[in-house]
């Protein structure tokens, strides 16, 4: 009888653990992206043959990073002239969303690919698209590795490095 009681108690404990698991699940942790970031031009490489001249500066402002979604604004500029801009807000679960790239809406999916990394995929229309991997490499630095696909199918890569901006 002692063996049977122990077996029932073990089964009950296992069942409670499985049922209670979701109630005790940890909420998603932030990526560590929140805040203002400034591009390091010397460590950034642009596909100038496709995108045009590299900007003198770029600013990334991540206003939401709660582990479940993120919102950002990226502005590339040469002094007072804006070269490119991107505004987005998307869940990190890969579901469809939309961003604004250079004033045009574009469909996007953003999916968490690590504790401090996301992958963003966007169809820019007419066969053009972008695939971006953003990763926090240190608390004060992040990288953006981007693959751009032209309407003709040509793929080029860009690498941008950012550091936390000091306000």
C-alpha positions as CSV (number, residue, x, y, z in Angstrom):
1,X,0.0,0.0,0.0
2,X,2.9,2.4,0.7
3,X,4.1,2.0,-2.9
4,X,0.7,2.8,-4.4
5,X,0.3,5.9,-2.2
6,X,3.7,7.1,-3.3
7,X,2.8,6.5,-7.0
8,X,-0.5,8.4,-6.7
9,X,1.2,11.3,-4.9
10,X,3.9,11.4,-7.6
11,X,1.2,11.3,-10.4
12,X,-0.8,14.1,-8.7
13,X,2.3,16.3,-8.2
14,X,3.2,15.8,-11.9
15,X,-0.3,16.7,-13.0
16,X,-0.3,19.8,-10.8
17,X,3.0,20.9,-12.3
18,X,1.8,20.5,-15.9
19,X,-1.5,22.3,-15.2
20,X,0.0,25.1,-13.1
21,X,3.0,25.6,-15.5
22,X,1.3,28.3,-17.7
23,X,0.2,30.2,-14.6
24,X,3.8,30.5,-13.4
25,X,5.3,31.1,-16.9
26,X,7.7,34.0,-17.0
27,X,6.6,37.0,-19.1
28,X,8.8,37.7,-22.1
29,X,11.9,39.7,-21.1
30,X,12.8,43.0,-22.9
31,X,15.5,42.8,-25.6
32,X,17.5,45.6,-24.1
33,X,16.9,47.8,-27.1
34,X,14.9,50.6,-25.4
35,X,16.5,54.1,-25.7
36,X,18.3,56.3,-28.2
37,X,21.1,55.0,-30.4
38,X,23.6,56.7,-32.6
39,X,25.3,55.0,-35.6
40,X,29.1,54.6,-35.7
41,X,29.9,55.5,-39.3
42,X,33.4,54.1,-39.1
43,X,32.0,50.6,-38.2
44,X,29.1,50.7,-40.6
45,X,29.1,49.5,-44.2
46,X,26.4,50.5,-46.7
47,X,25.6,48.9,-50.1
48,X,26.1,52.3,-51.8
49,X,25.7,50.8,-55.2
50,X,22.1,50.0,-54.3
51,X,21.1,52.5,-51.6
52,X,23.1,55.5,-52.7
53,X,25.7,57.3,-50.7
54,X,26.1,56.3,-47.0
55,X,24.5,58.8,-44.6
56,X,26.7,60.9,-42.4
57,X,24.6,59.9,-39.4
58,X,21.7,57.7,-38.3
59,X,19.7,57.8,-35.2
60,X,17.6,54.9,-33.8
61,X,15.0,55.5,-31.1
62,X,13.4,52.4,-29.6
63,X,10.4,53.6,-27.7
64,X,8.9,50.2,-26.8
65,X,10.7,47.1,-25.8
66,X,8.6,45.1,-23.4
67,X,9.6,41.6,-24.6
68,X,6.4,41.1,-26.5
69,X,6.6,44.0,-29.0
70,X,8.8,46.8,-30.0
71,X,8.4,50.2,-31.6
72,X,11.2,52.2,-33.3
73,X,12.1,55.1,-35.5
74,X,15.2,55.0,-37.6
75,X,16.4,58.2,-39.4
76,X,19.4,58.4,-41.6
77,X,20.6,61.9,-42.4
78,X,23.2,64.3,-43.6
79,X,22.9,67.3,-41.4
80,X,19.4,68.7,-41.9
81,X,18.5,66.5,-44.9
82,X,16.8,63.2,-44.2
83,X,18.2,60.4,-46.5
84,X,15.9,57.6,-45.3
85,X,13.4,56.9,-42.5
86,X,11.6,53.9,-41.0
87,X,8.9,53.9,-38.4
88,X,7.5,50.7,-37.0
89,X,5.6,49.0,-34.2
90,X,5.3,45.3,-34.2
91,X,4.8,42.2,-32.0
92,X,7.8,39.9,-31.7
93,X,5.9,36.7,-32.5
94,X,6.1,36.8,-36.3
95,X,2.6,38.0,-36.9
96,X,1.9,40.4,-39.8
97,X,2.2,44.1,-39.2
98,X,3.0,47.2,-41.2
99,X,5.9,49.7,-41.0
100,X,6.5,52.9,-42.9
101,X,9.7,53.0,-45.0
102,X,10.5,56.3,-46.6
103,X,6.9,57.3,-46.4
104,X,5.5,54.1,-47.8
105,X,3.6,51.4,-45.9
106,X,5.3,48.0,-46.1
107,X,4.2,44.6,-44.6
108,X,6.6,43.3,-41.9
109,X,7.1,40.4,-39.6
110,X,9.3,40.7,-36.5
111,X,10.3,37.6,-34.6
112,X,12.5,37.2,-31.6
113,X,15.6,35.1,-32.5
114,X,17.5,35.2,-29.2
115,X,17.4,36.8,-25.8
116,X,18.7,40.1,-27.2
117,X,18.0,39.7,-30.9
118,X,15.1,40.0,-33.5
119,X,14.7,39.2,-37.2
120,X,12.6,41.5,-39.3
121,X,11.4,40.6,-42.8
122,X,9.7,43.1,-45.0
123,X,8.3,43.0,-48.5
124,X,8.9,46.4,-50.1
125,X,6.9,45.6,-53.2
126,X,7.7,44.8,-56.9
127,X,10.0,42.0,-55.8
128,X,12.1,44.2,-53.4
129,X,12.5,43.3,-49.8
130,X,14.6,43.5,-46.7
131,X,15.7,40.9,-44.1
132,X,17.2,42.5,-41.0
133,X,18.9,40.9,-37.9
134,X,19.2,43.3,-34.9
135,X,21.2,42.2,-32.0
136,X,22.4,43.7,-28.7
137,X,26.1,42.8,-28.7
138,X,26.8,44.7,-25.4
139,X,24.6,46.7,-23.1
140,X,25.9,49.8,-24.9
141,X,26.1,48.5,-28.5
142,X,23.8,46.9,-31.1
143,X,24.3,45.8,-34.7
144,X,21.9,45.8,-37.6
145,X,22.7,43.3,-40.4
146,X,20.5,43.9,-43.4
147,X,20.1,42.0,-46.7
148,X,18.4,44.0,-49.4
149,X,16.8,42.3,-52.4
150,X,16.2,44.4,-55.5
151,X,13.3,43.9,-57.8
152,X,15.8,42.1,-60.2
153,X,16.6,39.6,-57.4
154,X,20.1,41.0,-56.6
155,X,20.9,40.7,-52.9
156,X,23.3,43.1,-51.1
157,X,24.3,43.3,-47.5
158,X,24.7,46.2,-45.1
159,X,26.1,46.2,-41.6
160,X,25.4,49.1,-39.1
161,X,26.7,49.5,-35.6
162,X,25.1,51.7,-33.0
163,X,26.0,52.8,-29.5
164,X,23.7,54.2,-26.8
165,X,23.4,57.9,-27.3
166,X,24.2,60.1,-24.4
167,X,21.4,62.6,-23.6
